[in-house]
Amino acid sequence: MDKSTQTELEAAAFRRLVSHLQKRTDVQNIELMILADFCRNCLAKWYLAEAVEQGVEMDYEQAREVIYGMPYKEWKDKFQTEATTEQLAAYDRKQQDKNND
C-alpha cells in the first residue's frame, strides 16, 4: 500500500471514530478511561499536539470542539453525568495498576 492511500485510510478511520464518539453521547469519558485508557479529551489533546506539530494555529478548546462536535461546555451541559462511586473506584484502580507496571 502506498503512503498516500495509507494516510487516506487512517484519516477516514479517525473521522469514523470521532463520528462514533459524537453519536454515543451516552458513553461517558470516565467509562472510556476505565475501559480504553483514553477519552474524548485525550483525543482532543492528541489532535491539538498534531496540529501544533504541523504549524496549524489551534487551542485546546478548538480541538475539543472538533472531537465533541460542539463546544465542550455545551456537550458537558447536555450529556455529561456525575461519575458514580463505582466508576471513580474503578478509575482509581486502573491508575494504581498503571503506576505498578
Backbone atoms as SQL, in Angstrom:
CREATE TABLE atoms (id INTEGER PRIMARY KEY, chain TEXT, resi INTEGER, resn TEXT, atom TEXT, x REAL, y REAL, z REAL);
INSERT INTO atoms VALUES
  (1, 'A', 1, 'MET', 'N', 0.858, -1.167, 0.000),
  (2, 'A', 1, 'MET', 'CA', 0.000, 0.000, 0.000),
  (3, 'A', 1, 'MET', 'C', 0.909, 1.237, 0.000),
  (4, 'A', 2, 'ASP', 'N', 0.573, 2.210, -0.837),
  (5, 'A', 2, 'ASP', 'CA', 1.400, 3.411, -0.867),
  (6, 'A', 2, 'ASP', 'C', 1.039, 4.336, 0.300),
  (7, 'A', 3, 'LYS', 'N', 1.931, 5.250, 0.601),
  (8, 'A', 3, 'LYS', 'CA', 1.800, 6.125, 1.773),
  (9, 'A', 3, 'LYS', 'C', 0.552, 6.999, 1.693),
  (10, 'A', 4, 'SER', 'N', 0.223, 7.479, 0.515),
  (11, 'A', 4, 'SER', 'CA', -0.960, 8.329, 0.345),
  (12, 'A', 4, 'SER', 'C', -2.243, 7.563, 0.661),
  (13, 'A', 5, 'THR', 'N', -2.344, 6.351, 0.179),
  (14, 'A', 5, 'THR', 'CA', -3.516, 5.517, 0.466),
  (15, 'A', 5, 'THR', 'C', -3.602, 5.214, 1.950),
  (16, 'A', 6, 'GLN', 'N', -2.474, 4.893, 2.561),
  (17, 'A', 6, 'GLN', 'CA', -2.453, 4.626, 3.999),
  (18, 'A', 6, 'GLN', 'C', -2.947, 5.842, 4.787),
  (19, 'A', 7, 'THR', 'N', -2.478, 7.020, 4.419),
  (20, 'A', 7, 'THR', 'CA', -2.895, 8.246, 5.096),
  (21, 'A', 7, 'THR', 'C', -4.396, 8.480, 4.925),
  (22, 'A', 8, 'GLU', 'N', -4.901, 8.246, 3.717),
  (23, 'A', 8, 'GLU', 'CA', -6.335, 8.410, 3.464),
  (24, 'A', 8, 'GLU', 'C', -7.159, 7.439, 4.309),
  (25, 'A', 9, 'LEU', 'N', -6.712, 6.208, 4.402),
  (26, 'A', 9, 'LEU', 'CA', -7.424, 5.215, 5.212),
  (27, 'A', 9, 'LEU', 'C', -7.387, 5.582, 6.694),
  (28, 'A', 10, 'GLU', 'N', -6.235, 6.013, 7.171),
  (29, 'A', 10, 'GLU', 'CA', -6.114, 6.416, 8.568),
  (30, 'A', 10, 'GLU', 'C', -7.014, 7.615, 8.868),
  (31, 'A', 11, 'ALA', 'N', -7.038, 8.583, 7.970),
  (32, 'A', 11, 'ALA', 'CA', -7.896, 9.758, 8.156),
  (33, 'A', 11, 'ALA', 'C', -9.370, 9.368, 8.174),
  (34, 'A', 12, 'ALA', 'N', -9.759, 8.473, 7.288),
  (35, 'A', 12, 'ALA', 'CA', -11.157, 8.022, 7.241),
  (36, 'A', 12, 'ALA', 'C', -11.527, 7.271, 8.517),
  (37, 'A', 13, 'ALA', 'N', -10.621, 6.434, 9.006),
  (38, 'A', 13, 'ALA', 'CA', -10.881, 5.704, 10.251),
  (39, 'A', 13, 'ALA', 'C', -10.990, 6.673, 11.423),
  (40, 'A', 14, 'PHE', 'N', -10.137, 7.683, 11.456),
  (41, 'A', 14, 'PHE', 'CA', -10.197, 8.699, 12.508),
  (42, 'A', 14, 'PHE', 'C', -11.540, 9.433, 12.462),
  (43, 'A', 15, 'ARG', 'N', -11.953, 9.859, 11.277),
  (44, 'A', 15, 'ARG', 'CA', -13.247, 10.547, 11.150),
  (45, 'A', 15, 'ARG', 'C', -14.388, 9.654, 11.613),
  (46, 'A', 16, 'ARG', 'N', -14.300, 8.395, 11.304),
  (47, 'A', 16, 'ARG', 'CA', -15.340, 7.448, 11.719),
  (48, 'A', 16, 'ARG', 'C', -15.353, 7.278, 13.243),
  (49, 'A', 17, 'LEU', 'N', -14.178, 7.207, 13.866),
  (50, 'A', 17, 'LEU', 'CA', -14.094, 7.131, 15.321),
  (51, 'A', 17, 'LEU', 'C', -14.692, 8.378, 15.964),
  (52, 'A', 18, 'VAL', 'N', -14.326, 9.547, 15.467),
  (53, 'A', 18, 'VAL', 'CA', -14.846, 10.795, 16.023),
  (54, 'A', 18, 'VAL', 'C', -16.368, 10.847, 15.863),
  (55, 'A', 19, 'SER', 'N', -16.866, 10.490, 14.700),
  (56, 'A', 19, 'SER', 'CA', -18.311, 10.467, 14.464),
  (57, 'A', 19, 'SER', 'C', -19.013, 9.509, 15.424),
  (58, 'A', 20, 'HIS', 'N', -18.416, 8.355, 15.618),
  (59, 'A', 20, 'HIS', 'CA', -18.985, 7.358, 16.535),
  (60, 'A', 20, 'HIS', 'C', -19.056, 7.925, 17.955),
  (61, 'A', 21, 'LEU', 'N', -17.981, 8.551, 18.405),
  (62, 'A', 21, 'LEU', 'CA', -17.973, 9.127, 19.758),
  (63, 'A', 21, 'LEU', 'C', -18.969, 10.278, 19.879),
  (64, 'A', 22, 'GLN', 'N', -19.147, 11.045, 18.814),
  (65, 'A', 22, 'GLN', 'CA', -20.123, 12.132, 18.846),
  (66, 'A', 22, 'GLN', 'C', -21.548, 11.600, 18.943),
  (67, 'A', 23, 'LYS', 'N', -21.812, 10.474, 18.314),
  (68, 'A', 23, 'LYS', 'CA', -23.153, 9.876, 18.365),
  (69, 'A', 23, 'LYS', 'C', -23.406, 9.163, 19.681),
  (70, 'A', 24, 'ARG', 'N', -22.366, 8.607, 20.289),
  (71, 'A', 24, 'ARG', 'CA', -22.520, 7.839, 21.528),
  (72, 'A', 24, 'ARG', 'C', -22.350, 8.736, 22.756),
  (73, 'A', 25, 'THR', 'N', -23.240, 9.727, 22.852),
  (74, 'A', 25, 'THR', 'CA', -23.183, 10.653, 23.977),
  (75, 'A', 25, 'THR', 'C', -23.525, 9.977, 25.294),
  (76, 'A', 26, 'ASP', 'N', -24.090, 8.777, 25.226),
  (77, 'A', 26, 'ASP', 'CA', -24.395, 8.028, 26.441),
  (78, 'A', 26, 'ASP', 'C', -23.135, 7.452, 27.084),
  (79, 'A', 27, 'VAL', 'N', -22.085, 7.325, 26.315),
  (80, 'A', 27, 'VAL', 'CA', -20.829, 6.787, 26.841),
  (81, 'A', 27, 'VAL', 'C', -20.046, 7.943, 27.459),
  (82, 'A', 28, 'GLN', 'N', -19.834, 7.835, 28.742),
  (83, 'A', 28, 'GLN', 'CA', -19.154, 8.891, 29.478),
  (84, 'A', 28, 'GLN', 'C', -17.638, 8.763, 29.343),
  (85, 'A', 29, 'ASN', 'N', -16.951, 9.884, 29.451),
  (86, 'A', 29, 'ASN', 'CA', -15.492, 9.873, 29.349),
  (87, 'A', 29, 'ASN', 'C', -14.851, 8.981, 30.400),
  (88, 'A', 30, 'ILE', 'N', -15.384, 8.976, 31.600),
  (89, 'A', 30, 'ILE', 'CA', -14.780, 8.133, 32.647),
  (90, 'A', 30, 'ILE', 'C', -14.878, 6.657, 32.264),
  (91, 'A', 31, 'GLU', 'N', -15.957, 6.278, 31.599),
  (92, 'A', 31, 'GLU', 'CA', -16.088, 4.891, 31.141),
  (93, 'A', 31, 'GLU', 'C', -15.031, 4.568, 30.091),
  (94, 'A', 32, 'LEU', 'N', -14.801, 5.512, 29.194),
  (95, 'A', 32, 'LEU', 'CA', -13.752, 5.318, 28.202),
  (96, 'A', 32, 'LEU', 'C', -12.388, 5.199, 28.870),
  (97, 'A', 33, 'MET', 'N', -12.139, 6.034, 29.861),
  (98, 'A', 33, 'MET', 'CA', -10.853, 5.996, 30.570),
  (99, 'A', 33, 'MET', 'C', -10.657, 4.655, 31.272),
  (100, 'A', 34, 'ILE', 'N', -11.710, 4.152, 31.883),
  (101, 'A', 34, 'ILE', 'CA', -11.614, 2.878, 32.604),
  (102, 'A', 34, 'ILE', 'C', -11.351, 1.729, 31.621),
  (103, 'A', 35, 'LEU', 'N', -12.088, 1.710, 30.533),
  (104, 'A', 35, 'LEU', 'CA', -12.010, 0.585, 29.606),
  (105, 'A', 35, 'LEU', 'C', -10.870, 0.694, 28.589),
  (106, 'A', 36, 'ALA', 'N', -10.628, 1.898, 28.099),
  (107, 'A', 36, 'ALA', 'CA', -9.691, 2.043, 26.985),
  (108, 'A', 36, 'ALA', 'C', -8.474, 2.898, 27.315),
  (109, 'A', 37, 'ASP', 'N', -8.464, 3.499, 28.475),
  (110, 'A', 37, 'ASP', 'CA', -7.351, 4.335, 28.921),
  (111, 'A', 37, 'ASP', 'C', -7.175, 5.583, 28.052),
  (112, 'A', 38, 'PHE', 'N', -8.262, 6.031, 27.424),
  (113, 'A', 38, 'PHE', 'CA', -8.292, 7.318, 26.742),
  (114, 'A', 38, 'PHE', 'C', -9.745, 7.759, 26.673),
  (115, 'A', 39, 'CYS', 'N', -9.939, 9.065, 26.471),
  (116, 'A', 39, 'CYS', 'CA', -11.301, 9.585, 26.348),
  (117, 'A', 39, 'CYS', 'C', -11.331, 10.661, 25.268),
  (118, 'A', 40, 'ARG', 'N', -12.454, 11.317, 25.125),
  (119, 'A', 40, 'ARG', 'CA', -12.584, 12.369, 24.125),
  (120, 'A', 40, 'ARG', 'C', -11.569, 13.486, 24.369),
  (121, 'A', 41, 'ASN', 'N', -11.349, 13.828, 25.634),
  (122, 'A', 41, 'ASN', 'CA', -10.375, 14.880, 25.937),
  (123, 'A', 41, 'ASN', 'C', -8.970, 14.469, 25.540),
  (124, 'A', 42, 'CYS', 'N', -8.618, 13.214, 25.763),
  (125, 'A', 42, 'CYS', 'CA', -7.308, 12.709, 25.334),
  (126, 'A', 42, 'CYS', 'C', -7.177, 12.840, 23.819),
  (127, 'A', 43, 'LEU', 'N', -8.223, 12.448, 23.116),
  (128, 'A', 43, 'LEU', 'CA', -8.200, 12.521, 21.657),
  (129, 'A', 43, 'LEU', 'C', -8.028, 13.967, 21.202),
  (130, 'A', 44, 'ALA', 'N', -8.693, 14.897, 21.886),
  (131, 'A', 44, 'ALA', 'CA', -8.543, 16.317, 21.555),
  (132, 'A', 44, 'ALA', 'C', -7.115, 16.785, 21.813),
  (133, 'A', 45, 'LYS', 'N', -6.508, 16.319, 22.886),
  (134, 'A', 45, 'LYS', 'CA', -5.111, 16.690, 23.172),
  (135, 'A', 45, 'LYS', 'C', -4.177, 16.144, 22.105),
  (136, 'A', 46, 'TRP', 'N', -4.411, 14.921, 21.657),
  (137, 'A', 46, 'TRP', 'CA', -3.585, 14.344, 20.596),
  (138, 'A', 46, 'TRP', 'C', -3.768, 15.127, 19.298),
  (139, 'A', 47, 'TYR', 'N', -5.015, 15.486, 19.009),
  (140, 'A', 47, 'TYR', 'CA', -5.335, 16.259, 17.804),
  (141, 'A', 47, 'TYR', 'C', -4.612, 17.602, 17.846),
  (142, 'A', 48, 'LEU', 'N', -4.682, 18.270, 18.997),
  (143, 'A', 48, 'LEU', 'CA', -4.017, 19.553, 19.172),
  (144, 'A', 48, 'LEU', 'C', -2.504, 19.417, 19.014),
  (145, 'A', 49, 'ALA', 'N', -1.932, 18.395, 19.606),
  (146, 'A', 49, 'ALA', 'CA', -0.488, 18.191, 19.504),
  (147, 'A', 49, 'ALA', 'C', -0.062, 18.027, 18.044),
  (148, 'A', 50, 'GLU', 'N', -0.835, 17.295, 17.278),
  (149, 'A', 50, 'GLU', 'CA', -0.518, 17.118, 15.859),
  (150, 'A', 50, 'GLU', 'C', -0.695, 18.415, 15.085),
  (151, 'A', 51, 'ALA', 'N', -1.724, 19.191, 15.436),
  (152, 'A', 51, 'ALA', 'CA', -1.932, 20.483, 14.780),
  (153, 'A', 51, 'ALA', 'C', -0.733, 21.394, 15.028),
  (154, 'A', 52, 'VAL', 'N', -0.299, 21.466, 16.276),
  (155, 'A', 52, 'VAL', 'CA', 0.857, 22.293, 16.625),
  (156, 'A', 52, 'VAL', 'C', 2.093, 21.824, 15.864),
  (157, 'A', 53, 'GLU', 'N', 2.292, 20.520, 15.830),
  (158, 'A', 53, 'GLU', 'CA', 3.450, 19.964, 15.116),
  (159, 'A', 53, 'GLU', 'C', 3.427, 20.334, 13.632),
  (160, 'A', 54, 'GLN', 'N', 2.224, 20.423, 13.064),
  (161, 'A', 54, 'GLN', 'CA', 2.076, 20.762, 11.643),
  (162, 'A', 54, 'GLN', 'C', 2.039, 22.275, 11.397),
  (163, 'A', 55, 'GLY', 'N', 2.138, 23.051, 12.495),
  (164, 'A', 55, 'GLY', 'CA', 2.120, 24.510, 12.353),
  (165, 'A', 55, 'GLY', 'C', 0.734, 25.104, 12.208),
  (166, 'A', 56, 'VAL', 'N', -0.296, 24.339, 12.567),
  (167, 'A', 56, 'VAL', 'CA', -1.673, 24.820, 12.500),
  (168, 'A', 56, 'VAL', 'C', -1.989, 25.525, 13.808),
  (169, 'A', 57, 'GLU', 'N', -2.477, 26.752, 13.701),
  (170, 'A', 57, 'GLU', 'CA', -2.826, 27.514, 14.897),
  (171, 'A', 57, 'GLU', 'C', -4.155, 26.990, 15.450),
  (172, 'A', 58, 'MET', 'N', -4.108, 26.523, 16.684),
  (173, 'A', 58, 'MET', 'CA', -5.288, 25.934, 17.311),
  (174, 'A', 58, 'MET', 'C', -5.065, 25.938, 18.805),
  (175, 'A', 59, 'ASP', 'N', -6.162, 26.036, 19.569),
  (176, 'A', 59, 'ASP', 'CA', -6.037, 25.879, 21.014),
  (177, 'A', 59, 'ASP', 'C', -6.848, 24.651, 21.449),
  (178, 'A', 60, 'TYR', 'N', -6.720, 24.333, 22.719),
  (179, 'A', 60, 'TYR', 'CA', -7.354, 23.118, 23.251),
  (180, 'A', 60, 'TYR', 'C', -8.867, 23.135, 23.073),
  (181, 'A', 61, 'GLU', 'N', -9.491, 24.283, 23.311),
  (182, 'A', 61, 'GLU', 'CA', -10.951, 24.354, 23.166),
  (183, 'A', 61, 'GLU', 'C', -11.378, 24.121, 21.721),
  (184, 'A', 62, 'GLN', 'N', -10.602, 24.622, 20.782),
  (185, 'A', 62, 'GLN', 'CA', -10.914, 24.377, 19.370),
  (186, 'A', 62, 'GLN', 'C', -10.761, 22.890, 19.036),
  (187, 'A', 63, 'ALA', 'N', -9.730, 22.274, 19.573),
  (188, 'A', 63, 'ALA', 'CA', -9.523, 20.846, 19.339),
  (189, 'A', 63, 'ALA', 'C', -10.663, 20.038, 19.947),
  (190, 'A', 64, 'ARG', 'N', -11.102, 20.411, 21.152),
  (191, 'A', 64, 'ARG', 'CA', -12.218, 19.692, 21.767),
  (192, 'A', 64, 'ARG', 'C', -13.494, 19.847, 20.947),
  (193, 'A', 65, 'GLU', 'N', -13.697, 21.019, 20.361),
  (194, 'A', 65, 'GLU', 'CA', -14.892, 21.205, 19.537),
  (195, 'A', 65, 'GLU', 'C', -14.873, 20.290, 18.313),
  (196, 'A', 66, 'VAL', 'N', -13.697, 20.059, 17.747),
  (197, 'A', 66, 'VAL', 'CA', -13.571, 19.125, 16.627),
  (198, 'A', 66, 'VAL', 'C', -14.005, 17.727, 17.077),
  (199, 'A', 67, 'ILE', 'N', -13.536, 17.308, 18.239),
  (200, 'A', 67, 'ILE', 'CA', -13.807, 15.953, 18.721),
  (201, 'A', 67, 'ILE', 'C', -15.242, 15.809, 19.231),
  (202, 'A', 68, 'TYR', 'N', -15.718, 16.767, 19.983),
  (203, 'A', 68, 'TYR', 'CA', -17.064, 16.681, 20.559),
  (204, 'A', 68, 'TYR', 'C', -18.166, 17.054, 19.562),
  (205, 'A', 69, 'GLY', 'N', -17.803, 17.779, 18.510),
  (206, 'A', 69, 'GLY', 'CA', -18.802, 18.203, 17.529),
  (207, 'A', 69, 'GLY', 'C', -19.588, 19.416, 17.971),
  (208, 'A', 70, 'MET', 'N', -19.169, 20.034, 19.049),
  (209, 'A', 70, 'MET', 'CA', -19.794, 21.226, 19.609),
  (210, 'A', 70, 'MET', 'C', -18.857, 21.754, 20.688),
  (211, 'A', 71, 'PRO', 'N', -19.082, 22.971, 21.153),
  (212, 'A', 71, 'PRO', 'CA', -18.236, 23.434, 22.260),
  (213, 'A', 71, 'PRO', 'C', -18.337, 22.480, 23.451),
  (214, 'A', 72, 'TYR', 'N', -17.205, 22.256, 24.118),
  (215, 'A', 72, 'TYR', 'CA', -17.155, 21.305, 25.219),
  (216, 'A', 72, 'TYR', 'C', -18.175, 21.632, 26.300),
  (217, 'A', 73, 'LYS', 'N', -18.300, 22.909, 26.657),
  (218, 'A', 73, 'LYS', 'CA', -19.254, 23.288, 27.706),
  (219, 'A', 73, 'LYS', 'C', -20.670, 22.867, 27.333),
  (220, 'A', 74, 'GLU', 'N', -21.027, 23.044, 26.074),
  (221, 'A', 74, 'GLU', 'CA', -22.358, 22.640, 25.605),
  (222, 'A', 74, 'GLU', 'C', -22.535, 21.123, 25.734),
  (223, 'A', 75, 'TRP', 'N', -21.531, 20.348, 25.291),
  (224, 'A', 75, 'TRP', 'CA', -21.606, 18.891, 25.397),
  (225, 'A', 75, 'TRP', 'C', -21.728, 18.483, 26.856),
  (226, 'A', 76, 'LYS', 'N', -20.910, 19.093, 27.698),
  (227, 'A', 76, 'LYS', 'CA', -20.907, 18.764, 29.123),
  (228, 'A', 76, 'LYS', 'C', -22.278, 19.042, 29.751),
  (229, 'A', 77, 'ASP', 'N', -22.848, 20.197, 29.427),
  (230, 'A', 77, 'ASP', 'CA', -24.162, 20.555, 29.968),
  (231, 'A', 77, 'ASP', 'C', -25.258, 19.601, 29.486),
  (232, 'A', 78, 'LYS', 'N', -25.161, 19.158, 28.232),
  (233, 'A', 78, 'LYS', 'CA', -26.195, 18.299, 27.652),
  (234, 'A', 78, 'LYS', 'C', -26.050, 16.826, 28.033),
  (235, 'A', 79, 'PHE', 'N', -24.805, 16.341, 28.091),
  (236, 'A', 79, 'PHE', 'CA', -24.610, 14.898, 28.118),
  (237, 'A', 79, 'PHE', 'C', -23.804, 14.338, 29.288),
  (238, 'A', 80, 'GLN', 'N', -22.970, 15.135, 29.911),
  (239, 'A', 80, 'GLN', 'CA', -22.103, 14.574, 30.954),
  (240, 'A', 80, 'GLN', 'C', -22.886, 14.353, 32.237),
  (241, 'A', 81, 'THR', 'N', -22.698, 13.187, 32.815),
  (242, 'A', 81, 'THR', 'CA', -23.323, 12.866, 34.095),
  (243, 'A', 81, 'THR', 'C', -22.243, 12.800, 35.166),
  (244, 'A', 82, 'GLU', 'N', -22.659, 12.880, 36.391),
  (245, 'A', 82, 'GLU', 'CA', -21.730, 12.766, 37.515),
  (246, 'A', 82, 'GLU', 'C', -21.191, 11.341, 37.577),
  (247, 'A', 83, 'ALA', 'N', -19.898, 11.220, 37.752),
  (248, 'A', 83, 'ALA', 'CA', -19.306, 9.890, 37.878),
  (249, 'A', 83, 'ALA', 'C', -19.811, 9.224, 39.151),
  (250, 'A', 84, 'THR', 'N', -20.117, 7.947, 39.041),
  (251, 'A', 84, 'THR', 'CA', -20.591, 7.201, 40.212),
  (252, 'A', 84, 'THR', 'C', -19.404, 6.831, 41.102),
  (253, 'A', 85, 'THR', 'N', -19.714, 6.457, 42.307),
  (254, 'A', 85, 'THR', 'CA', -18.685, 5.982, 43.234),
  (255, 'A', 85, 'THR', 'C', -17.957, 4.787, 42.649),
  (256, 'A', 86, 'GLU', 'N', -18.702, 3.886, 42.012),
  (257, 'A', 86, 'GLU', 'CA', -18.118, 2.701, 41.406),
  (258, 'A', 86, 'GLU', 'C', -17.176, 3.067, 40.259),
  (259, 'A', 87, 'GLN', 'N', -17.585, 4.023, 39.429),
  (260, 'A', 87, 'GLN', 'CA', -16.740, 4.453, 38.320),
  (261, 'A', 87, 'GLN', 'C', -15.447, 5.082, 38.834),
  (262, 'A', 88, 'LEU', 'N', -15.573, 5.930, 39.845),
  (263, 'A', 88, 'LEU', 'CA', -14.381, 6.568, 40.411),
  (264, 'A', 88, 'LEU', 'C', -13.437, 5.540, 41.017),
  (265, 'A', 89, 'ALA', 'N', -13.992, 4.541, 41.685),
  (266, 'A', 89, 'ALA', 'CA', -13.166, 3.490, 42.273),
  (267, 'A', 89, 'ALA', 'C', -12.472, 2.685, 41.180),
  (268, 'A', 90, 'ALA', 'N', -13.192, 2.367, 40.120),
  (269, 'A', 90, 'ALA', 'CA', -12.602, 1.614, 39.010),
  (270, 'A', 90, 'ALA', 'C', -11.502, 2.427, 38.337),
  (271, 'A', 91, 'TYR', 'N', -11.720, 3.703, 38.182),
  (272, 'A', 91, 'TYR', 'CA', -10.699, 4.578, 37.595),
  (273, 'A', 91, 'TYR', 'C', -9.457, 4.627, 38.485),
  (274, 'A', 92, 'ASP', 'N', -9.668, 4.769, 39.781),
  (275, 'A', 92, 'ASP', 'CA', -8.539, 4.789, 40.725),
  (276, 'A', 92, 'ASP', 'C', -7.745, 3.484, 40.670),
  (277, 'A', 93, 'ARG', 'N', -8.451, 2.342, 40.602),
  (278, 'A', 93, 'ARG', 'CA', -7.773, 1.050, 40.492),
  (279, 'A', 93, 'ARG', 'C', -6.947, 0.988, 39.211),
  (280, 'A', 94, 'LYS', 'N', -7.517, 1.481, 38.128),
  (281, 'A', 94, 'LYS', 'CA', -6.818, 1.484, 36.840),
  (282, 'A', 94, 'LYS', 'C', -5.547, 2.306, 36.938),
  (283, 'A', 95, 'GLN', 'N', -5.631, 3.469, 37.572),
  (284, 'A', 95, 'GLN', 'CA', -4.449, 4.325, 37.730),
  (285, 'A', 95, 'GLN', 'C', -3.397, 3.669, 38.602),
  (286, 'A', 96, 'GLN', 'N', -3.832, 3.015, 39.658),
  (287, 'A', 96, 'GLN', 'CA', -2.893, 2.302, 40.552),
  (288, 'A', 96, 'GLN', 'C', -2.206, 1.166, 39.802),
  (289, 'A', 97, 'ASP', 'N', -2.974, 0.432, 39.004),
  (290, 'A', 97, 'ASP', 'CA', -2.396, -0.654, 38.213),
  (291, 'A', 97, 'ASP', 'C', -1.364, -0.111, 37.235),
  (292, 'A', 98, 'LYS', 'N', -1.631, 1.023, 36.610),
  (293, 'A', 98, 'LYS', 'CA', -0.686, 1.636, 35.680),
  (294, 'A', 98, 'LYS', 'C', 0.602, 2.042, 36.407),
  (295, 'A', 99, 'ASN', 'N', 0.440, 2.567, 37.597),
  (296, 'A', 99, 'ASN', 'CA', 1.608, 3.006, 38.378),
  (297, 'A', 99, 'ASN', 'C', 2.448, 1.839, 38.864),
  (298, 'A', 100, 'ASN', 'N', 1.819, 0.665, 39.004),
  (299, 'A', 100, 'ASN', 'CA', 2.538, -0.510, 39.474),
  (300, 'A', 100, 'ASN', 'C', 3.236, -1.275, 38.355),
  (301, 'A', 101, 'ASP', 'N', 2.902, -0.937, 37.123),
  (302, 'A', 101, 'ASP', 'CA', 3.530, -1.631, 35.972),
  (303, 'A', 101, 'ASP', 'C', 4.938, -1.147, 35.741);
